[in-house]
Amino acid sequence: MEDLDRARVRSGAADEILRTLEMFGLHWDGRIEYQSERTEHYRAALEALTALGATFECSCSRRERDGEGGYPGTCRAGPRRSGPTATRFRVEDVVVSVEDRLQGRCDFRLRERGDVIIRRRDGAFAYQLAVVVDDALQGVTDVVRGADLLDSTPWQIALQQAMKLPTPSYAHLPLVTEPSGGKLAKSKRSVPLDPASAGRQLYRGLRLLQQDPPAALESEPAAVLLEWACANWGPHRLWQVREVAAAGYGTTIRVGFAPPM
């Protein structure tokens, strides 16, 4: 459970997520892990990277660091001003290749992407470091997630390599979007899932992902939809598909736009 940004954690949200997953027939093995309980692991990883000379402190503001083309390395030789600093991972001028199971081979030149923040100036550990440590601690072998996180993968692989951690296999599913192109989950048009109609919503999700479940399954419970999906999942139908328009807006898909080089 990603709860490192305590200011944004809403009371009861974690339990709500878990109950929704259960209503959709989705379950987990073992104890649920919370990032807020793993800060010592993240701190140890940060110290190890610092000992390797792979980090530096950065005093840049958000405006200064979020320009086009990635972070330009302003503070690589030391912070430019006094006050709180963030910690960045110092990337090399190399190409990281990702052999994605759905998107194919994607090449990223790290220096063009810039030195990624791994500890924020408020002291909170950043997503890029935390998720790499989490995957290693839990022995994760396969990461399946949205295509909006494909651009984060080269940073994560570089961190894994620096800390001599295993690299999982990656598969990036298409992102569901609204007409403007923004993520539906971040849109004012998005609505919560309704566990009372879990089967019907799974059916629509499978159709959105080009899996073509039989029409007769639309009225079936979630367990039946999941059983059909496991037996008939066709990843070839999502080959190099990065985006699919939300069902209410048509069936347009965007495929194969090039990642940053």
C-alpha positions, 0 to 999 in steps of 0.5 A: 500500500503506497502511503508514503505521502502522509499529507495525501493519505485519507483515513479509511481509504486503504480499507476501502481499496481492499474491500473493493478488490474482494468484491471484485473477486481479487485477493492477495497472498500473505500480509499486506505491506505498507510503505510507511512501515518500511522507511528503514529499508528505504533509508538503508538503500539511500545510504548504500547509494550515497556510499557509491557516490550515486546521489547528490543534494539538490536545492532546485525548486519545482519550477526549476527542475520540471522543464522540458528535457528532464533535469539539467543537472544544475546541482550536480556539483552541490546545492546552489542555495542554502535550505532544505534539499532533495536527494537525486540519483545520479544517472549515467549517460547510457541507454537503458533498454526495456523489453516490455511484454506488451510494448516491445523494446523501448530504449531510453537515454538516461541523461536526457531524462535527468537525475531522478529524485529519490528523497524529497526535500520534506524528507519523504522517500520518493516513489522511484526508490520505494518501489524498487526496494519494495519489489526486491523485498517481496521477490516480485518477478513480474510487474504489470501496470499502466503505460503511463509508468513506462517512462519510470521504468529506466530509472527503476532499472538503473536503481536496481543495477546500482544496488545489484537487485534483480530486474523484474519482467515488465508489461505495461497495459494501455491507459484509459483516457478521456477525450482530452487525452488525460488519464480517466482516473485523474479526470472529473468525469471518473466515477468510483467502481460499483462493487454491486455490479462487479461482473458487469464492470469486469465485462466492460473492462475486458471489452475495453482491453480488446479481449471480446468476452461473450455477450452472455457473460455480461450478467454473470458474477465476477468469479465467472468473468475472472475465470473466463479472462484467465483462460482466454487472455490474449496479450497479443491484442494489446501489442504496442497499444498505449491508450484506449478511450473510455467506453463512454467516448468510443473505441479509439485507441492510440498505438506505438507512439515513440518513447523518449530517446 
